[in-house]
């Protein structure tokens, strides 16, 4: 991408924290400077390309999408999950409301194939393999990026190679203006569902090479909202979603350090929440029973990252993490007469260490060797629980060639997993070798056109629940494999015209297979299930996205549109009448549009999401038909500069046409809702 | 440009196909049998459970006269009933001129006119499971008995419902997670499973005197009891599901005169049973967590001789097509045998009709998890 060069150089000159501009679907401008993870291997590469060699940038040869900075903040989004909906090739499974589970499924491979990284280190969930993105607010988030396959940098941990698709969440990096030592930001958001959401941020420059950041946030919502179900010539009912209240508290403290030819970052994260589970909205005597299921979560982690350029030929990165996750689920028949008593506590711990070693053999040839070691343990007060411990050793060998117009990367990941249990026998050890090959070709020097292709084979381990959960688990499970083939093209051009400023169009075609898909199979009745490697799915899809920036008079305009076509077929059972049916919840057509306009201190945003018709089961019959849904959200913000103090007011209206819809069967979504944000920064 | 924004938005909205009005899915009618076969039994209702949390319990109807199988008849015939039949249909019976469906996770018994399948009333009973009738009362088992100090030890109960007023008139506490029931000699026998307390299952049958509606005896039988059937000699057959590990499924025989267990049929695993004359048809689809495999059998037990006479009542090899044998019924007149295949639970199942010799007569697609049958002797009018 030739245009990146000049652009990144300009950005580099403007501020020090580097932009991963090549990954950028947008070039984020946030408070007058660009921000990114100083550890982002792309940006490191960028640094070299600009600073050291003054040419050469790593091509974004794997499809990537990114929302960052002001643009991310302007979206009417409560959580990271809401923002990810705007990416192409993505489906969010959303159980509704602020507290409902929100998980992301990239290109229909399944949510357990998505790696979620927070400030560069993966957020694990060995228990069920799903990260609830609804728990990550956008309050302190600087960028959200999505990669199909893997991040197209080879200088990364083995874990970065280990998922079929990845989401990188990048929290705010401190930036101090000339002569400034402290940054403060206080904000309060509030609105529908009785939501109150104050947050505080404090950043301090401790020394020339050290700064710190503290970010805290509290949220309370009653989670109550009205929803309707109506049928033509039939019933019409409006009810109120209850027991969807959420209370959470988040606190993060980070240190950012610079050393000679390197930097480090340490972070402590704490999240504490209590939420109600409103349950499936099925037929019941209206108002007769109150669903009172509750869940308490406590998540804590400490992570540390270190990067250093040892020489022109060798650079290294170290990552370390400790995480503790506590989950308590209570379903009490004393509160809800219909329910079965469940009072379980799950405690997970994770220890992770990673060493990344990058070698530049020649200008055109780099190698990388990463080794990650991870330990997971799960403790649960379930009857006959196995108390599993899992040790995972990942080793990745990667290489990249840059022959000017043609760039090729290849990586091999070896994963060894061994488990031990206190009760019964552990699952057999697993040792898997998985390859990835990525290539990009730029036919003309300054055309802005790049062709790209990748092949990736990767698996997900059966989760500890899949293997050991009492009455469900099956120790004989094999890993669930995915194979991805992708070809695509990207056209990106900065047009420094009077009106058009920038255009970027990306299109990819892909074919994926999911083999040995782990699915729940009824064991003998509705209450007893087991897990088996039964499923086989083929996915044929196309992702298209386009972005245009323009300016007219003093108004700068930006339009981002994406469209996804997916044919995701279940080929599990040849005998089934529904062989080849579209898999549950995957629409054939989906898309989004985000339109932003900025005029001076005013900014306006319109966002639209469309999810086409789909079925709730691979039996694509009328009983399982799910209506398309589409929502429109509007937001308007104005900033006031009072001395050194920046005050911002924002108002948003979401789902302006009050559409009544479901993303997941029997989990109604909220209709029109409002939110007001007041923030002050100095 | 700003002025063009609304136009632009409008254009976008038009670009995408809009929502059609949500419709009630109409029944699907399909001739499956030649017709003209009815005698006193004119047809049957089949209750599809629907997977838990999907609100997809449905009722199908087969008419012997026309040979037509009508799939999903409740929703359209009761378009004013909010959210159709409900979540997890667990039992269906006809008594008098009413059709009763126990909707487990909707926590009520749906009462309909047995000739039209039209809604009459709902009887709220939390976590209700099975229904039986005697005299002017219906008896409904429920998991949701009184909560004692330790919520882990929550007994179930049987609700006594007046079939005239459709009101619960009395409740009788029984064992843990009561399932199926049988009425014999003026007594109601209740199979207690203790399924919520696994692996500490209940193993008792509660015997309720119908007159006083009190538990008069509690008999230890076997763990995780489930279904019940009766012969013509005062015996009650009870199935035990075992623990899915070391203890296999079995069948027990209770003598209702003496209220003792007379026989333990160790080699008669039992998921579901139905009677036809002196024959007890027993379907078993037993899963074992140690081997991760299923063992299927279709046995016939002679209740007069008390011996197994067949280990496979399907005579033409059709069993190979049945993935998840689930529901079982025998037409008391024609002795046709009905076996349902629940498949993967999340796509529609299949109903197989065999003649009395176990030869396939016809089969058809049903709703999700086809499971429970109610034969009817009155003319059912689905056009009304």
Interface residues (C-beta under 8 A of the other chain):
Chain A: X229 X230 X231 X232 X233 X234 X235 X237 X279 X280 X281 X282 X283 X284 X285 X286 X288 X289 X332 X333 X334 X337 X338 X340 X341 X343 X383 X384 X471 X474 X476 X521 X522 X523 X524 X525 X526 X527 X528 X530 X532 X550 X552 X555 X557 X573 X575 X576 X577 X578 X581 X584 X589 X591 X593 X595 X597 X606 X608 X610 X612 X613 X616 X617 X618 X619 X621 X622 X623 X625 X627 X628 X629 X630 X632 X659 X665 X666
Chain B: X1 X2 X5 X8 X9 X12 X13 X16 X17 X18 X19 X20 X21 X22 X23 X24 X25 X49 X51 X52 X53 X54 X55 X56 X58 X72 X79 X80 X81 X82 X83 X84 X85 X86 X87 X88 X103 X105 X106 X107 X108 X122 X124 X126 X127 X143 X144 X147 X151 X152 X154 X195 X196 X198 X199 X200 X241 X244 X271 X285 X286 X287 X289 X292 X294 X321 X323 X324 X342 X343 X344 X345 X346 X347 X348 X365 X367 X368 X369
